Amino acid sequence: MTTSADNKEIAVFGGGCFWCTEAIFNMIKGVSSVLPGYSGGTVKNPTYEQVSEGNTGHAEATKIEFDPNVISYDDLLAVFFNTHDPTTLNRQGNDVGTQYRSAIFYTTDEQRAKAEALIKEINDSKAFDKPVVTEVVPFKEFFVAEDYHMKYYETHKDQAYCQIIIAPKLEKLEKRFAELLKVQQ
């Protein structure tokens, strides 16, 4: 099991733009750290520019450190699947390319099993018009994004992208998962 020194667990998700997923998971109780970065590719220490070209194999991802005594991995998966479109291949809205793919980089066999079971449940229930295309792959490495990506939404709330793309996702999160938020809405 991938845990930190204080027995917190690690989850790594790719759900499109990491500015969005970082903002979302920073709001969840039991989450102590959310880092934007790159995972799933072959290039060591990639830059944003390299990943944006789509030739590194990396997805924009978030590495989430959480306390399983406060928030379950199942709850994190529920938030993940409800705050992006897991049915579009290599795309989230206007962000297109393999770097924006929907991915779960599991750190334990238990995480893999839970992710696969939830995807089957979602597909069987026909919760979406199309099947889930989220890849479930083993976590190998995570490369932290450049400093200017850290807490991007918090420091750029007035930017058009943040207002048009991220703010509605956060509103949806607040309505759908109020009980999971650090501050009750």
N, CA, C and O of each residue as an XYZ file, in Angstrom:
740
protein
N       0.843     -1.183      0.000
C       0.000      0.000      0.000
C       0.883      1.240      0.000
O       1.849      1.323      0.759
N       0.553      2.189     -0.843
C       1.310      3.433     -0.875
C       0.743      4.377      0.170
O      -0.366      4.894      0.035
N       1.532      4.587      1.213
C       1.114      5.498      2.272
C       2.255      6.447      2.575
O       3.411      6.175      2.248
N       1.925      7.546      3.194
C       2.942      8.496      3.618
C       3.381      8.132      5.032
O       2.878      7.172      5.616
N       4.300      8.883      5.568
C       4.859      8.600      6.889
C       3.794      8.600      7.986
O       3.944      7.880      8.973
N       2.732      9.379      7.845
C       1.701      9.453      8.879
C       0.470      8.604      8.533
O      -0.648      8.912      8.947
N       0.699      7.538      7.770
C      -0.326      6.560      7.402
C      -1.452      7.129      6.547
O      -2.553      6.578      6.527
N      -1.198      8.187      5.864
C      -2.171      8.678      4.905
C      -1.956      7.926      3.596
O      -0.845      7.492      3.290
N      -3.021      7.782      2.841
C      -2.943      7.068      1.577
C      -2.835      8.048      0.415
O      -3.090      9.245      0.552
N      -2.448      7.499     -0.729
C      -2.266      8.290     -1.940
C      -3.233      7.793     -3.007
O      -3.367      6.589     -3.225
N      -3.901      8.727     -3.666
C      -4.721      8.447     -4.842
C      -4.204      9.326     -5.964
O      -3.826     10.473     -5.727
N      -4.183      8.804     -7.183
C      -3.726      9.590     -8.327
C      -4.768      9.460     -9.437
O      -5.055      8.364     -9.917
N      -5.324     10.604     -9.830
C      -6.366     10.652    -10.858
C      -5.997     11.607    -11.976
O      -5.405     12.661    -11.743
N      -6.351     11.227    -13.185
C      -6.302     12.122    -14.334
C      -7.727     12.351    -14.788
O      -8.405     11.414    -15.210
N      -8.180     13.575    -14.708
C      -9.568     13.875    -15.076
C      -9.658     15.133    -15.909
O     -10.539     15.965    -15.698
N      -8.743     15.272    -16.859
C      -8.707     16.479    -17.667
C      -7.717     17.460    -17.079
O      -6.690     17.057    -16.534
N      -8.008     18.712    -17.182
C      -7.117     19.770    -16.703
C      -6.866     19.634    -15.207
O      -7.806     19.538    -14.417
N      -5.600     19.625    -14.826
C      -5.296     19.453    -13.398
C      -5.633     20.672    -12.564
O      -5.696     20.571    -11.339
N      -5.850     21.820    -13.183
C      -6.321     22.970    -12.407
C      -7.704     22.649    -11.820
O      -8.011     23.016    -10.686
N      -8.530     21.955    -12.618
C      -9.879     21.594    -12.172
C      -9.823     20.564    -11.061
O     -10.420     20.752    -10.001
N      -9.106     19.473    -11.300
C      -9.111     18.392    -10.308
C      -8.432     18.816     -9.020
O      -8.833     18.377     -7.943
N      -7.415     19.659     -9.105
C      -6.780     20.157     -7.884
C      -7.791     20.966     -7.073
O      -7.912     20.768     -5.864
N      -8.514     21.869     -7.722
C      -9.505     22.704     -7.029
C     -10.585     21.849     -6.385
O     -11.011     22.121     -5.263
N     -11.027     20.822     -7.090
C     -12.074     19.940     -6.564
C     -11.596     19.205     -5.317
O     -12.237     19.276     -4.269
N     -10.477     18.502     -5.428
C     -10.047     17.656     -4.314
C      -9.499     18.449     -3.134
O      -9.445     17.929     -2.020
N      -9.095     19.691     -3.354
C      -8.691     20.540     -2.223
C      -9.866     20.859     -1.315
O      -9.664     21.235     -0.160
N     -11.094     20.716     -1.813
C     -12.284     21.022     -1.021
C     -12.769     19.846     -0.180
O     -13.662     20.012      0.650
N     -12.195     18.664     -0.381
C     -12.708     17.452      0.252
C     -12.080     17.238      1.629
O     -10.860     17.297      1.780
N     -12.927     16.990      2.629
C     -12.424     16.727      3.986
C     -11.585     15.453      3.962
O     -11.843     14.534      3.184
N     -10.580     15.418      4.827
C      -9.691     14.266      4.888
C      -8.562     14.301      3.883
O      -7.643     13.484      3.942
N      -8.629     15.256      2.950
C      -7.562     15.423      1.961
C      -6.581     16.450      2.515
O      -6.947     17.593      2.787
N      -5.342     16.030      2.674
C      -4.343     16.929      3.255
C      -3.447     17.578      2.212
O      -2.822     18.602      2.488
N      -3.376     16.998      1.015
C      -2.500     17.546     -0.015
C      -3.014     17.143     -1.390
O      -3.402     15.996     -1.611
N      -3.010     18.102     -2.310
C      -3.344     17.819     -3.702
C      -2.283     18.505     -4.555
O      -2.120     19.724     -4.505
N      -1.574     17.715     -5.327
C      -0.529     18.262     -6.188
C      -0.887     18.040     -7.649
O      -1.212     16.919     -8.039
N      -0.833     19.093     -8.470
C      -0.993     18.895     -9.905
C       0.327     18.390    -10.480
O       1.406     18.764    -10.019
N       0.222     17.543    -11.484
C       1.448     17.036    -12.102
C       1.151     16.143    -13.278
O       0.107     16.247    -13.922
N       2.097     15.257    -13.546
C       2.042     14.430    -14.742
C       2.322     12.977    -14.362
O       3.224     12.687    -13.577
N       1.526     12.069    -14.939
C       1.706     10.653    -14.645
C       1.306      9.833    -15.864
O       0.523     10.278    -16.703
N       1.859      8.631    -15.945
C       1.450      7.690    -16.975
C       2.248      7.720    -18.257
O       1.903      7.034    -19.219
N       3.307      8.499    -18.286
C       4.083      8.602    -19.510
C       5.472      8.019    -19.404
O       5.799      7.304    -18.457
N       6.282      8.339    -20.397
C       7.620      7.759    -20.484
C       8.745      8.768    -20.299
O       9.897      8.374    -20.114
N       8.441     10.044    -20.344
C       9.473     11.078    -20.251
C       9.698     11.426    -18.777
O       8.745     11.710    -18.051
N      10.946     11.405    -18.344
C      11.298     11.778    -16.969
C      11.254     13.294    -16.825
O      11.715     14.024    -17.703
N      10.698     13.757    -15.717
C      10.647     15.189    -15.396
C      10.148     16.048    -16.560
O      10.829     16.987    -16.973
N       8.969     15.731    -17.088
C       8.470     16.507    -18.223
C       8.069     17.919    -17.808
O       7.766     18.181    -16.644
N       8.075     18.803    -18.766
C       7.586     20.162    -18.547
C       6.139     20.243    -19.035
O       5.664     19.377    -19.770
N       5.462     21.286    -18.614
C       4.094     21.512    -19.062
C       4.038     21.601    -20.581
O       3.136     21.053    -21.214
N       5.001     22.289    -21.149
C       5.037     22.456    -22.600
C       5.184     21.107    -23.296
O       4.521     20.858    -24.304
N       6.045     20.231    -22.773
C       6.219     18.905    -23.365
C       4.934     18.085    -23.271
O       4.519     17.454    -24.243
N       4.317     18.099    -22.107
C       3.086     17.332    -21.915
C       1.985     17.889    -22.811
O       1.204     17.126    -23.380
N       1.915     19.207    -22.941
C       0.892     19.844    -23.766
C       0.997     19.461    -25.234
O      -0.003     19.471    -25.952
N       2.195     19.126    -25.684
C       2.382     18.702    -27.077
C       1.807     17.307    -27.314
O       1.585     16.911    -28.459
N       1.563     16.556    -26.226
C       0.942     15.253    -26.343
C       1.881     14.122    -26.727
O       1.426     13.051    -27.128
N       3.193     14.346    -26.609
C       4.150     13.326    -27.047
C       4.869     12.616    -25.906
O       5.758     11.804    -26.162
N       4.513     12.896    -24.663
C       5.224     12.299    -23.538
C       4.521     11.060    -22.994
O       5.120     10.280    -22.254
N       3.261     10.879    -23.357
C       2.464      9.790    -22.809
C       1.843     10.124    -21.464
O       1.034      9.355    -20.944
N       2.214     11.264    -20.897
C       1.690     11.645    -19.584
C       0.293     12.239    -19.689
O      -0.077     12.852    -20.690
N      -0.462     12.035    -18.627
C      -1.735     12.721    -18.442
C      -1.538     13.798    -17.393
O      -0.747     13.630    -16.465
N      -2.251     14.901    -17.535
C      -2.311     15.845    -16.433
C      -3.045     15.113    -15.316
O      -4.127     14.567    -15.532
N      -2.462     15.104    -14.134
C      -3.013     14.313    -13.034
C      -2.887     15.069    -11.727
O      -2.172     16.066    -11.630
N      -3.595     14.576    -10.726
C      -3.456     15.102     -9.372
C      -3.088     13.957     -8.445
O      -3.655     12.867     -8.516
N      -2.137     14.227     -7.585
C      -1.725     13.270     -6.556
C      -2.347     13.751     -5.258
O      -2.052     14.846     -4.778
N      -3.205     12.926     -4.704
C      -4.023     13.292     -3.556
C      -3.580     12.486     -2.345
O      -3.592     11.255     -2.371
N      -3.193     13.178     -1.290
C      -2.882     12.513     -0.031
C      -4.112     12.668      0.862
O      -4.608     13.774      1.074
N      -4.598     11.522      1.387
C      -5.830     11.581      2.177
C      -5.750     10.642      3.372
O      -4.976      9.685      3.395
N      -6.577     10.952      4.359
C      -6.673     10.143      5.563
C      -7.867      9.202      5.399
O      -9.011      9.657      5.417
N      -7.623      7.900      5.239
C      -8.727      6.963      5.030
C      -9.654      6.830      6.238
O     -10.729      6.239      6.132
N      -9.249      7.370      7.371
C     -10.136      7.383      8.545
C     -11.158      8.512      8.466
O     -12.125      8.532      9.227
N     -10.944      9.457      7.538
C     -11.844     10.600      7.380
C     -12.609     10.526      6.063
O     -13.806     10.811      6.024
N     -11.929     10.147      4.990
C     -12.535     10.055      3.663
C     -12.112      8.727      3.035
O     -10.938      8.357      3.068
N     -13.061      8.035      2.478
C     -12.737      6.735      1.884
C     -12.302      6.896      0.426
O     -12.632      7.881     -0.233
N     -11.570      5.926     -0.047
C     -11.194      5.902     -1.462
C     -12.459      5.814     -2.318
O     -12.519      6.399     -3.398
N     -13.469      5.082     -1.836
C     -14.747      4.994     -2.552
C     -15.365      6.382     -2.745
O     -15.880      6.693     -3.819
N     -15.312      7.207     -1.707
C     -15.849      8.571     -1.826
C     -15.029      9.400     -2.809
O     -15.588     10.178     -3.582
N     -13.711      9.239     -2.784
C     -12.871      9.961     -3.745
C     -13.210      9.536     -5.170
O     -13.275     10.373     -6.071
N     -13.429      8.232     -5.377
C     -13.833      7.753     -6.709
C     -15.171      8.363     -7.122
O     -15.339      8.764     -8.274
N     -16.117      8.437     -6.199
C     -17.428      9.025     -6.517
C     -17.276     10.474     -6.950
O     -17.896     10.902     -7.924
N     -16.458     11.227     -6.235
C     -16.210     12.620     -6.605
C     -15.555     12.676     -7.980
O     -15.965     13.463     -8.834
N     -14.549     11.853     -8.194
C     -13.834     11.811     -9.478
C     -14.807     11.576    -10.635
O     -14.790     12.325    -11.611
N     -15.648     10.554    -10.541
C     -16.541     10.211    -11.647
C     -17.674     11.214    -11.838
O     -18.270     11.271    -12.914
N     -17.977     11.997    -10.821
C     -19.067     12.970    -10.933
C     -18.610     14.384    -11.251
O     -19.444     15.283    -11.365
N     -17.312     14.605    -11.397
C     -16.837     15.970    -11.657
C     -16.041     16.085    -12.957
O     -15.392     17.101    -13.206
N     -16.094     15.050    -13.772
C     -15.549     15.129    -15.135
C     -16.326     14.136    -15.984
O     -17.127     13.365    -15.455
N     -16.103     14.143    -17.282
C     -16.804     13.220    -18.174
C     -15.911     12.012    -18.435
O     -14.964     12.107    -19.216
N     -16.194     10.884    -17.800
C     -15.356      9.701    -17.973
C     -15.674      8.910    -19.242
O     -15.148      7.816    -19.445
N     -16.540      9.470    -20.098
C     -16.932      8.753    -21.321
C     -16.293      9.328    -22.580
O     -16.497      8.798    -23.672
N     -15.533     10.390    -22.443
C     -14.889     10.968    -23.624
C     -13.422     10.559    -23.642
O     -12.708     10.739    -22.655
N     -12.984     10.017    -24.748
C     -11.621      9.535    -24.885
C     -10.687     10.700    -25.193
O     -10.875     11.421    -26.173
N      -9.687     10.871    -24.349
C      -8.633     11.869    -24.579
C      -9.173     13.283    -24.749
O      -8.736     14.039    -25.616
N     -10.141     13.617    -23.889
C     -10.742     14.946    -24.006
C     -11.580     15.248    -22.777
O     -12.224     14.369    -22.205
N     -11.555     16.510    -22.388
C     -12.496     17.059    -21.419
C     -12.883     18.428    -21.950
O     -12.078     19.359    -21.925
N     -14.099     18.551    -22.424
C     -14.540     19.819    -23.010
C     -13.661     20.207    -24.188
O     -13.464     19.427    -25.119
N     -13.135     21.430    -24.132
C     -12.277     21.909    -25.218
C     -10.825     21.481    -25.066
O     -10.011     21.743    -25.953
N     -10.485     20.830    -23.962
C      -9.129     20.319    -23.755
C      -9.039     18.951    -24.416
O      -9.665     17.993    -23.965
N      -8.249     18.865    -25.498
C      -8.191     17.656    -26.306
C      -6.761     17.135    -26.372
O      -5.815     17.904    -26.543
N      -6.616     15.819    -26.234
C      -5.326     15.160    -26.344
C      -5.182     14.106    -25.266
O      -5.925     14.109    -24.284
N      -4.234     13.208    -25.443
C      -4.046     12.125    -24.475
C      -3.698     12.659    -23.094
O      -3.931     11.982    -22.093
N      -3.144     13.863    -23.026
C      -2.791     14.443    -21.732
C      -4.029     14.807    -20.908
O      -3.915     15.092    -19.716
N      -5.201     14.799    -21.530
C      -6.447     15.106    -20.824
C      -7.318     13.867    -20.629
O      -8.509     13.983    -20.343
N      -6.732     12.694    -20.782
C      -7.512     11.462    -20.660
C      -7.976     11.232    -19.231
O      -7.399     11.740    -18.270
N      -9.030     10.455    -19.132
C      -9.562     10.050    -17.836
C      -8.789      8.811    -17.398
O      -8.777      7.796    -18.095
N      -8.140      8.905    -16.233
C      -7.290      7.806    -15.779
C      -7.278      7.698    -14.263
O      -7.324      8.693    -13.539
N      -7.214      6.464    -13.816
C      -6.990      6.168    -12.403
C      -5.671      5.412    -12.338
O      -5.531      4.324    -12.895
N      -4.714      6.006    -11.651
C      -3.413      5.380    -11.461
C      -3.428      4.756    -10.068
O      -3.117      5.418     -9.078
N      -3.792      3.481    -10.003
C      -3.978      2.851     -8.698
C      -2.648      2.560     -8.014
O      -1.662      2.197     -8.656
N      -2.649      2.729     -6.698
C      -1.440      2.502     -5.904
C      -1.481      1.184     -5.143
O      -0.472      0.749     -4.587
N      -2.656      0.549     -5.121
C      -2.803     -0.746     -4.444
C      -3.753     -1.620     -5.263
O      -4.516     -1.120     -6.088
N      -3.696     -2.910     -5.028
C      -4.640     -3.818     -5.688
C      -6.066     -3.524     -5.247
O      -7.005     -3.692     -6.025
N      -6.233     -3.087     -4.006
C      -7.563     -2.739     -3.510
C      -8.129     -1.546     -4.288
O      -9.306     -1.545     -4.649
N      -7.293     -0.526     -4.549
C      -7.748      0.612     -5.342
C      -8.147      0.162     -6.744
O      -9.173      0.598     -7.266
N      -7.345     -0.707     -7.354
C      -7.655     -1.211     -8.692
C      -9.011     -1.905     -8.675
O      -9.863     -1.628     -9.519
N      -9.211     -2.801     -7.723
C     -10.456     -3.561     -7.651
C     -11.663     -2.630     -7.452
O     -12.702     -2.811     -8.086
N     -11.518     -1.648     -6.579
C     -12.619     -0.705     -6.329
C     -12.935      0.115     -7.576
O     -14.103      0.325     -7.903
N     -11.902      0.576     -8.269
C     -12.109      1.370     -9.482
C     -12.788      0.543    -10.567
O     -13.735      1.004    -11.203
N     -12.310     -0.666    -10.777
C     -12.896     -1.533    -11.803
C     -14.334     -1.892    -11.467
O     -15.188     -1.929    -12.352
N     -14.609     -2.158    -10.197
C     -15.970     -2.494     -9.781
C     -16.915     -1.306     -9.989
O     -18.047     -1.483    -10.440
N     -16.451     -0.104     -9.662
C     -17.302      1.071     -9.833
C     -17.559      1.342    -11.318
O     -18.678      1.684    -11.698
N     -16.547      1.193    -12.146
C     -16.745      1.387    -13.587
C     -17.776      0.393    -14.117
O     -18.642      0.763    -14.909
N     -17.689     -0.854    -13.688
C     -18.670     -1.864    -14.110
C     -20.068     -1.463    -13.646
O     -21.034     -1.557    -14.404
N     -20.165     -1.017    -12.403
C     -21.469     -0.594    -11.868
C     -22.032      0.586    -12.662
O     -23.217      0.604    -12.992
N     -21.193      1.558    -12.963
C     -21.629      2.732    -13.736
C     -22.106      2.295    -15.118
O     -23.170      2.713    -15.576
N     -21.314      1.451    -15.778
C     -21.690      0.989    -17.117
C     -22.959      0.150    -17.089
O     -23.833      0.321    -17.939
N     -23.070     -0.762    -16.114
C     -24.254     -1.609    -16.012
C     -25.517     -0.800    -15.732
O     -26.599     -1.150    -16.205
N     -25.384      0.272    -14.971
C     -26.539      1.099    -14.620
C     -26.915      2.085    -15.723
O     -27.961      2.732    -15.662
N     -26.053      2.190    -16.726
C     -26.280      3.137    -17.832
C     -26.393      4.575    -17.304
O     -27.197      5.368    -17.793
N     -25.572      4.889    -16.301
C     -25.572      6.220    -15.708
C     -25.192      7.289    -16.740
O     -25.611      8.442    -16.633
N     -24.405      6.897    -17.725
C     -24.034      7.789    -18.820
C     -24.568      7.215    -20.122
O     -24.835      6.017    -20.217
N     -24.725      8.073    -21.128
C     -25.203      7.624    -22.438
C     -24.182      6.740    -23.156
O     -24.541      5.933    -24.013
N     -22.908      6.900    -22.797
C     -21.827      6.137    -23.426
C     -21.060      5.396    -22.337
O     -21.155      5.758    -21.164
N     -20.303      4.364    -22.705
C     -19.529      3.638    -21.694
C     -18.350      4.461    -21.162
O     -17.821      5.336    -21.848
N     -17.967      4.163    -19.952
C     -16.816      4.799    -19.316
C     -15.545      4.344    -20.041
O     -15.358      3.155    -20.298
N     -14.682      5.303    -20.366
C     -13.407      4.986    -21.029
C     -12.212      5.246    -20.115
O     -11.065      5.208    -20.561
N     -12.478      5.506    -18.856
C     -11.410      5.761    -17.886
C     -10.462      4.571    -17.852
O     -10.888      3.430    -17.672
N      -9.173      4.849    -18.027
C      -8.203      3.762    -17.921
C      -7.846      3.561    -16.459
O      -7.744      4.516    -15.690
N      -7.657      2.304    -16.092
C      -7.255      1.935    -14.736
C      -5.911      1.242    -14.882
O      -5.828      0.102    -15.338
N      -4.855      1.955    -14.485
C      -3.494      1.470    -14.716
C      -2.660      1.626    -13.448
O      -2.957      2.475    -12.607
N      -1.626      0.815    -13.311
C      -0.792      0.923    -12.109
C      -0.046      2.254    -12.057
O       0.447      2.757    -13.067
N       0.016      2.796    -10.868
C       0.798      4.013    -10.631
C       2.280      3.659    -10.720
O       2.735      2.679    -10.130
N       3.021      4.471    -11.464
C       4.471      4.248    -11.556
C       5.232      5.447    -11.015
O       5.993      5.334    -10.054
N       5.019      6.585    -11.636
C       5.721      7.796    -11.200
C       4.794      8.992    -11.325
O       3.850      9.001    -12.116
N       5.091      9.986    -10.530
C       4.352     11.247    -10.582
C       5.374     12.361    -10.579
O       6.273     12.394     -9.739
N       5.230     13.273    -11.522
C       6.127     14.419    -11.611
C       5.317     15.675    -11.304
O       4.369     16.001    -12.018
N       5.693     16.365    -10.252
C       4.975     17.557     -9.816
C       5.100     18.646    -10.878
O       6.176     18.879    -11.428
N       3.977     19.307    -11.153
C       3.952     20.387    -12.144
C       4.722     21.599    -11.634
O       5.059     21.700    -10.454
N       4.982     22.487    -12.535
C       5.692     23.719    -12.225
C       4.918     24.539    -11.191
O       3.696     24.429    -11.086
N       5.636     25.349    -10.443
C       5.056     26.121     -9.338
C       3.843     26.951     -9.749
O       2.897     27.086     -8.974
N       3.861     27.507    -10.956
C       2.758     28.399    -11.338
C       1.431     27.664    -11.518
O       0.394     28.310    -11.671
N       1.438     26.330    -11.502
C       0.200     25.551    -11.574
C      -0.400     25.276    -10.195
O      -1.564     24.890    -10.093
N       0.378     25.469     -9.147
C      -0.072     25.159     -7.788
C      -1.205     26.095     -7.363
O      -1.115     27.316     -7.489
N      -2.277     25.474     -6.854
C      -3.439     26.230     -6.372
C      -3.884     27.263     -7.410
O      -4.203     28.405     -7.078
N      -3.897     26.838     -8.662
C      -4.175     27.749     -9.770
C      -5.531     28.429     -9.627
O      -5.639     29.644     -9.793
N      -6.555     27.656     -9.324
C      -7.887     28.253     -9.210
C      -7.931     29.289     -8.094
O      -8.497     30.368     -8.268
N      -7.337     28.964     -6.952
C      -7.364     29.889     -5.810
C      -6.721     31.227     -6.146
O      -7.156     32.268     -5.653
N      -5.697     31.208     -6.975
C      -4.960     32.438     -7.276
C      -5.374     33.096     -8.590
O      -4.879     34.172     -8.924
N      -6.278     32.461     -9.339
C      -6.695     33.003    -10.644
C      -8.212     32.927    -10.844
O      -8.674     32.769    -11.974
N      -8.981     33.035     -9.782
C     -10.434     32.863     -9.861
C     -11.112     33.766    -10.887
O     -12.155     33.406    -11.432
N     -10.539     34.919    -11.152
C     -11.176     35.866    -12.066
C     -10.877     35.586    -13.537
O     -11.486     36.197    -14.415
N      -9.956     34.679    -13.817
C      -9.647     34.350    -15.216
C     -10.837     33.669    -15.868
O     -11.595     32.958    -15.208
N     -10.997     33.890    -17.162
C     -12.135     33.335    -17.888
C     -12.207     31.812    -17.768
O     -13.284     31.274    -17.509
N     -11.087     31.104    -17.951
C     -11.098     29.640    -17.868
C     -11.611     29.193    -16.499
O     -12.418     28.269    -16.402
N     -11.146     29.842    -15.466
C     -11.573     29.478    -14.114
C     -13.055     29.725    -13.911
O     -13.739     28.913    -13.288
N     -13.560     30.833    -14.427
C     -14.976     31.173    -14.282
C     -15.877     30.261    -15.108
O     -16.945     29.855    -14.649
N     -15.450     29.943    -16.317
C     -16.296     29.179    -17.242
C     -16.202     27.672    -17.004
O     -17.204     26.967    -17.128
N     -15.028     27.176    -16.668
C     -14.818     25.725    -16.568
C     -14.771     25.236    -15.120
O     -15.477     24.292    -14.765
N     -13.953     25.864    -14.289
C     -13.735     25.329    -12.942
C     -14.882     25.683    -11.991
O     -15.364     24.811    -11.266
N     -15.325     26.932    -11.979
C     -16.377     27.353    -11.043
C     -17.641     26.485    -11.147
O     -18.177     26.099    -10.108
N     -18.140     26.161    -12.342
C     -19.325     25.290    -12.414
C     -19.068     23.882    -11.848
O     -19.972     23.278    -11.272
N     -17.858     23.365    -12.006
C     -17.530     22.050    -11.437
C     -17.574     22.116     -9.910
O     -18.051     21.190     -9.253
N     -17.080     23.204     -9.361
C     -17.093     23.365     -7.906
C     -18.521     23.532     -7.389
O     -18.857     23.025     -6.318
N     -19.355     24.234     -8.137
C     -20.762     24.379     -7.751
C     -21.457     23.017     -7.751
O     -22.232     22.709     -6.845
N     -21.178     22.213     -8.763
C     -21.744     20.864     -8.837
C     -21.268     20.025     -7.651
O     -22.049     19.295     -7.041
N     -19.986     20.138     -7.336
C     -19.426     19.424     -6.193
C     -20.139     19.823     -4.906
O     -20.503     18.964     -4.102
N     -20.339     21.120     -4.711
C     -20.985     21.616     -3.497
C     -22.418     21.097     -3.364
O     -22.869     20.806     -2.257
N     -23.126     20.981     -4.472
C     -24.505     20.495     -4.438
C     -24.564     18.986     -4.245
O     -25.367     18.490     -3.456
N     -23.726     18.264     -4.955
C     -23.798     16.792     -4.967
C     -23.098     16.156     -3.767
O     -23.516     15.096     -3.303
N     -22.043     16.789     -3.261
C     -21.219     16.166     -2.228
C     -20.990     17.076     -1.024
O     -19.895     17.088     -0.461
N     -21.992     17.826     -0.630
C     -21.855     18.770      0.479
C     -21.323     18.107      1.739
O     -20.542     18.708      2.477
N     -21.741     16.870      1.989
C     -21.310     16.175      3.216
C     -19.830     15.798      3.202
O     -19.268     15.463      4.245
N     -19.198     15.850      2.041
C     -17.771     15.499      1.939
C     -16.838     16.715      1.962
O     -15.617     16.563      1.931
N     -17.406     17.899      2.015
C     -16.598     19.106      1.916
C     -15.981     19.490      3.267
O     -16.547     19.227      4.328
N     -14.810     20.118      3.192
C     -14.128     20.582      4.405
C     -14.971     21.601      5.142
O     -15.041     21.586      6.371
N     -15.608     22.483      4.398
C     -16.495     23.490      4.982
C     -17.879     23.200      4.454
O     -18.100     23.229      3.243
N     -18.818     22.919      5.346
C     -20.179     22.621      4.894
C     -20.770     23.832      4.216
O     -20.649     24.960      4.695
N     -21.409     23.582      3.097
C     -21.983     24.672      2.298
C     -23.419     24.931      2.704
O     -24.070     25.812      2.143
